[in-house]
């Protein structure tokens, strides 16, 4: 669609943006983590590049979109990069999914930069998110007498990922040989005190790994900024 038509077209839908301008999409959730079982949903996540001409209107393009398919969620590239620079766990994990469904040349550039987003900030963001989930599990325990075991499993998975990332400098989201112990937690087969002890141990191991982590103190914001500028400029020139 030409730039002048984009500027005039007030009916450009979310479906159009996801369908025509997605640069990267992948499968996330249990299928990406190696924790899928029969009946598991297929969660899809994506990144779309809104044409630069859309930013020339008073009404800016959306920063994120639900759908159009079930269990599908997408971010506009700038919003995605901003969240990744802040070490948002969900965003960083999207860049490391083993199940890529669609990628353009710009998407490949984004994937090539995934290490530039990583920094020791992950300790605060990953464990901070885990702490929030832990509080919810404790509340469930008080109110209902049992935690939501699926959420407990994913909290453990996140702490495992955080610890290993801080130790190695590499983000691996497939749980590998931890699949069966984690699924046992999901099924409620592990007593809650043992689950709590596992959580505490992982949090302590992540804390110990953080000071000497091979990760840099901060992400490479300049490289990401240059990338975003280039793709915005190319979009404007193409239009």
Buried (B, 14 or more C-beta within 10 A) or exposed (E): EEBEEBBEBEEBEBEBBBEEBBBBBBBBBBBBBBBBEEEEEBBBBBBBBBBBBBBEEEEEBBBBBEEBEEBBBBBBBBBBBBBBBBBBBBBBBBBBBEBEBEBBEBBEBBBEBBBBBBBBBBBEBBBEBBEEBBEEBEEBBEEEEEBBBBBBBBBBBBBBBBBBBBBEBEBBBBBEEBBEBBBBBBEBEBEBEEBBEBBEEBBEBBBEBBEEBEBBEEBBEEEBEEBBEEBBEEBBEEB
